[in-house]
Amino acid sequence: MLDFKRINKPDFRYSLLYRYVQFVHNHIYYRRYKVVNKENIPPRGEGFMVICNHQNGLNDALGILFSLGGRFPIFIARADIFKKEFVGKLLRFLKIMPAFRKRDVGIAGLDNNEVIFAHSARIINEGDVIALFPEAGHEDCHHLGTFKKGFARIAFRAVELSDYKLKLKILPLGNHYSHYFRMQGKLMINIGEPFEFTELYELHKTDPNRAQYLLAQKARERVQKLMLDIKDLEHYDEYAMLCTVYRDIYIRRRPAPAANHDRQVQDYAVAVGHTKQKPASKGSVFCRGRHNNPAYFPNELQADQHIVAALDQFKEKDQSAFEQLITKAGQYKKNLDHLKLRDWIFRKRFLAGFWIRTIALLLFSPIWLFGYLNNVLPFYAGNLITRKIKDRMLHSSFHFGLGALVTFPIWYLILFAVVWIISGAFWMAAVYLAVLPLSLLVFFRSKVLIIKLYNRSRRFWLKLRKNPRLEASEKIRREIVEAMDKLIF
């Protein structure tokens, strides 16, 4: 077994890699990377454990890594990925330790966990951070899975090795993605308040299994409040569509929080459905800073949480009416798929914007073409790899790990060399190299604009032809909004 005694010690090579990956992650791969409630992070010098929901492979771990303000957490992952010596050493360099499972190593191999538990306790006592995903595997949607007791075993073992003197703090995090698979999407890390579990220490001495179960449940409740958890997987697509339709409406119309009301209580009590919003009076002014701004990504999570909580309550209160609303949402989604349109197009009512964007896209087409020609090859090369990977939730890991971190830089260096050789001028090649990352952002943003232009053009054409499915979709959407108005406000 590898030696992990120095895994939490400073490493100049790791620090350099951290800065590079952080820049690519925060400013290139994601259009917006937002960390909220940073004040909940324990101060430097105080060790703690981080737990988070798991939905998106490597990207979940990177989201945690760059949210902690320069603290380098030690991650714990399943031991089977450490089998090859080279891979094991690479993972150790990346500050990852193994956790041994019975199905992977048998009963005898579980003794290796004692070494890992001891290292975990030492790392926390030295003021550093242990990070893991209690679900053990990743989900494939906005849903929180069952918390396995493995994380609780690690936590209690760290406490046990200190003779129950260690008051271990657990910091819950929730991640929220605008889209799992697209580059230039949005990612938010929502940091909750750290909590202890000293009330379970005595129980653990007599009934460790019960104590581990209770800790897993307590931790799950904390993480659940920080993320979007759609429990009704049978109607997941319909829930997601209702969030898409009503999200911006809710954000713009929700009343501003009381001036003297605690922000955390106000935002999340409403978000998880513990309080009911009062109907807003006609003609009220709702927009007060970021609170009513749909473009502010944390508002999307709060809106979706509130909508999902309201739908869950509606299902319990009136099953028949709930089924009718779900049926409409399902039909609306089918219509959009058939029409090859997206919901946002129905929120746009003025033709002026369509023509302005069309003209602007034509005028700036040379810039888009420059971005396209310089980035299309490495961009689509990543798809050749992900097509062979059955688990879609790992696709973004490969797009980031192999694409954004490796393929694009190598491709840019090749272009730099070609321009230098052809022009014979180093300065010209250097300027070209500096412009290439910007061309990548232009390429992606232009790609989005072209998709939106297609949607606008298609809707305009269908409307001219008085397409019956389009008209039916507009009617269903109005009915959905009316139903949600009654439900929410």
N, C-alpha and C positions, 0 to 999 in steps of 0.2 A: 504493500500500500504506500502511496505517495506521502511525503512528509509535508504537513500543512502548518508547521510551527511559525513560519514567517509570512503566511498568506496575508495578514493584515498590516504588514510592515510597509513603509514607504518604498515605492519602486519608480525610479525616474522614467523607465520605459513605459510603464503603465500610465503614468501621468501624461506623457506625450500622446499616447494613443487615446486617452480619455478626452483631451482637448480637441483632437481631430474628429473623433466620432461625435462628440457633443456639437461641434459646429455643423457637421453634415446633418445630424439628427434634428437639431433645433431650428436651423435656418434654410436648409435645402430640402430634405426629405419631407418635413412637415411645413405646411404653410403657416400654421399657428400651433405653437406648443405652449400651453398655459399651465402653471402650477398655482393652485389657490390654497389659502390657509397655511402659508409657510411658517407662520408664527407657532404652529403646533409642533414643529420639529424640536425635539429636545436639544439643549445647548451642546456645543462641542465639549468633549471630555466625558459625556454621559452616554454609556452604551445602551442600546435598545434593540428590539426586534421589529422588523417591518413585515407586514402581511398585506397582500393585495389580491384583487380578483385577477383571473388569468383568462384572456380571450385571444391573444394575438402573438403567441410565440415569443421570439426574441425581442420584439418591439415593446412588450410589456416590461421586460427586465430593464431595457434602456430607458423607458419612461420613469421607472423608479430611480435608476442610477442618476439621472440628471435632475431629479427633483429635490435632492437632499443637500443642495448648496455646497458641493465639493466634498461631502463625506463619501467615502468609497465603501459601500456595503459589500459584505461577503455573502454571495448567493449560495443556496443549497439546492442541488438538483439530483435527480435520480442517478444511481451509481452505474447503471448499465452503459451510460455514454462515456464512462471513464475506462472502458476495457482496454483500449489500445494505449500503450505507454505514451506515444507522442501526443495523442488527443488529451490524455489525462494531464500531461504537463502544460499543454496549451490552456486547458480549462483552469488549472491552478494559477497560471499567470493572469488569467482573466478574473481571478478572485472568486472561483466557484469550487465548493466542496461537495463531495458525494453523500447521499443518504441511501442506505442499503435497504432493499425491500426483500421480503421472503421469497417472492416469486422470481426474483432475479438472482439471488445468491444462496437461497436455502436457509435453513435455520442456523447452521453453523456460521454463515457469513454475516449474520445479524450482529455478532460480537464486534464487528468493525464500527458499528454505530457508536459504541462507547467512546472510541477515539474522537469521532466527529462531535459528539455531544460535549466532550471535554474541551475541545478546541472552541466550540461555540460559546461555552461558559467563559473561557479565558478571553475570547475576543470581546465579549460584552463587558466583562470586568475591566478590560483595558480601555474602555471608552469608545469602542467601535460598534459597528452595526452588522447584524445578521438579517438577511432578507430571504423570504420564501413565499411560495404560493400554496396556501392551505388546501386548494382544490386538487392539488397533485397533478392534474391534467388541465388542458385548456378547454373552455366551452367554445361553441361555434356561433354565438350570438350574444345579444345583450341579456345575459341570464347568469345568475350566480349559482354555481353547483354546490354540492355537499362538501363541507369542510372535513377532510380526513383527519384522523387523530394523530397522524405522523408529526404534524407541526406542533401539536400540544405535547407530544412525547419529548420533542427537542426542548421546548420551553421549560417543561417540568424537570427534565434531566439537568438542565443548566442551573435551575434553582436548587435541585437536590444536591448537586455537587458542591454548592456553597453552604450546605447544611441548612437550607431554607432561609438563609440570611439575605440573599439577593432579592431585592424588590424589582424584578424584571418588568420593564415597561414595553408594551407592544404598541406600535404606531400603525393604525389602519390606514390604508390608501385605497382609493377607487380610481380606475382609469376609465376614460370615456372617449371613444373614437367617432369622428363624423363618418368615416368610411374605413373599413378594415384593409382594403386592398389597394387603394389609390395612393400614389405619391402626391404630395402637395395637399394632403388632407389636413384635418385638425385633430389634435390630441390634447386632452386635459387630464392632469393628475390632481385629484381632490384629496387633500390631506385631512384626516380626522384628528380628534384629540387622543393622545396616548392614554392607555389604561393599564392598570395593574390587575393581578388576579390573586392577591395575597389571601383573599377569603377562601380560596380553594386549597391552600397549602396543607391544612390539617386533614382535609378529606383525602388528599393525594397520599398521605402516609398510610391510610387504612384501605382506601378503595381507589387506586390510581386510574382504573378504567373509567369510573364515574367522573372523576375530576377532569380527566382528559376530554371526555364528552362534553362536560359543561363548559370548559374553556373553549372548545371548538364552536359551540353554539353561541357563546358570548362574543367571540371574535367575528363570527359570521354576521351577527346582527349589526356590529359596528361597521363592517365593510359594506353591507347591504345598503346602509343609509347614504353611502358616498358614491353610489353608482346607479345605473339604470338596470333594474332587475325585472324583466318581463317573466312572470311566473307561469302564465298561461301559454305554454308552448304550443298547444293545439291551435290557438288563434294568434300565434306570434306575428305572422305577416299582416294580419288585420290590425293588431295593436300598433305595429310599426307604421302602417299607413295612416292611421288616425293621428299618431304623433306628428307625422310629416305634414298632414293637412292643417292641424290646429296649432302647431308649435308657435309660429310667428304671431298668430292672433292672440294666444294666451299671453305671450311675453309683452306685447304692446298694451294689452288691456288690464293686466294684473295691477292692483293698487300698489303704490309705493309703500315700503315698510315704514312703520312708525319710527319717528326720529330717535326715540330713546329706547327702542326695542333691540335687544341683542341680535346681531346679524346672524349668527349661526342658528339660533332658535327660530328666527323669523323665516329664513330661507328654507331650512330643512324640515321644519314642522309642517310648513305648507307643502313642500315638495313631496314628502312621503305620505301626505294625506291625513296628518293628525289634526289639522285645522281646516275649516271651510271658509273660502273667500266670500266676502259679502258682495252682492251685486254692485257694480259701479254705477254711479248716477250718470244720466245722459248729459253729454257735453263736458264731462270731466277731462282734465288734462292729465294724461297718464305718464307721458315721457318725462322721467326725472333721472337724467344721467344714464348710466349703464343698465340700471334696473329694468328698463323697458326697451332696451336695444337688442333686436334679434341677431345682430352681427356679433355681439359679445358672446363667445362660445359657452362660458359657464351658464348663461341663461338657458341655453338649449337643454342642458342636462336637467336643470331645475324644472323647466317646462315639461319635459318628457316624464320625469318622475311624478309630477302632479297629475298629468293626464293618465298615466298608467294606474296610479293609485285610485283616481276617480273611476276609471273603467272597472277596476277590481271591485270597488264598492257597489257600482251600478249592477254588476253581475250578481252579487249577493242579494241586492235589494229587489231587482226586477229582471229575472232571467229572460222573460219573453222579449222585453224591450231591448235588452242587451243583445240578444240573438239577432234582432232586426237591424240594429246598428252594425253589428259585425258582418252581417250579410251584405249590407250596403258598402261597407269598406272593402269587402272581398270582391264585389262586382266592380267597384270603382278601380281597384288594382288591375283586374282583368282587362277592363276597358283601356287603361293606360298602356298596358303591355301590348294590346292589340293595335292601338293607335300609334305606338312607338313614341309616346310623349311622357313627360314627367310632370309631377304635380305642380311645381313652381310656375309652370307656364300659365296656369289658370289664375294666378295672382297678378299677372301683368295685363293691364287693360288698355294701354295707350299704344297706338301704332307709331308714334313719334320715336319712342325708344328703339323700336325695331329698325327703323330706317337709319337712325343715327349710328347704331352699332354696326349695321351692315356697311355703311360708308366708311366708318372708322377702321373696320377690319380690312376692307379693300385698300385703304390708304397705307396701312401698316403691314400689309401682306409681305413686303420684302424682308421686314424684320422677322416675321414669323417663319418665312422660308429659310432664313439664315439659322434660326434656332432648330428648325426641323431637320435640315441637312446635317447639322453638327451632332445631333443627339438621337436620331431615329434608330441608328444601328445598335448602340448599346441598350437603348430602351427596350426594343423588341427582342433583343438577344436574351434578356431575362425571362421572357415568356416561354422560350424554348425549354428552359429548365423547369419552370413552375407547372407546365403542362403535364409533366411526368409525376408530379407530387399530388397524391389524391387528397390529402388534408389541405383544404383551401386556407385554413387559418395559419398555415406556415408559409404561404406565398409571400406575404409582406416581409417575412424574415429573410427570405432569399433575395427579394428585391432590394432590401436595405443592405444586408450583409455582403452579397456578391455584386449587386448593381451599384448602389450609391457609394459604397465604400471602396470597391475594387474596380469594377468594369469601367465605370465612367472616368475615374482618374487615369487609368491605363490608356483608355481611348484618347483622352485629352493630351496625354504626353506623346502619343503617336502622331496626333494632328500637329502638335507643337514641333516635333522633329521634321515632319513633312514640310511645313511652312518655312522652317529655318533652312532646310536643304534647298527648297525651290527658290526662296527669296535671297538667301545668303545673308540676311540681316537678322541678327539675334534679337534686336529690340522689337522688330516687327512680330517675330514669333512669340516673344514674351507678352506683348500687348494682346495678341490673339489668344494666348493661353489664359490671360486674366479675364478676357471677355467670355470665354466658354462657359463657366458656371452660370453667368447671367443669362446666356443663351438658353441654358437648360430651363431656368425659371420662365423665360419668355415662351419657350416651347410648350410647357405645361399649361401656363395661363392661356395661351392662344388656343390650345387644344380644348380647354373648357369653353372659351368663347365661341369656337366653331360648333361645339355640341349644342350650346344654347341658341346659336343662330339657326341651326338645323331645327330645333324644337319650335322656335318662333316661326320659321318659314313653313314648317309642316302644319302648325296650328292655323296659320293665316290661310293656307291653301284649303285645309279641311273646312274652315269656317266659310270660305267663299262657296264651297260646294254644298254647304249645309249638311255636312255629314251627320247622320242620325246618331251614331255612336258617340260622336263628340258632343252633340247637344244633350244626349242622355247623361254623359259624364259630368257636364256642367251642372245639370239638374241634381244628380246624386251628390255632387260635392256641396252644393248649397244646402241640401237636406242634412248632410253630415255636419256641416258647420252649425246649422240651427240646433241640431240635437246636442252637439257639444256645448253650445252656448248655455242651454238649459241645464246641462249636467255640471258644468264647471262654475258658471256665474249665476 
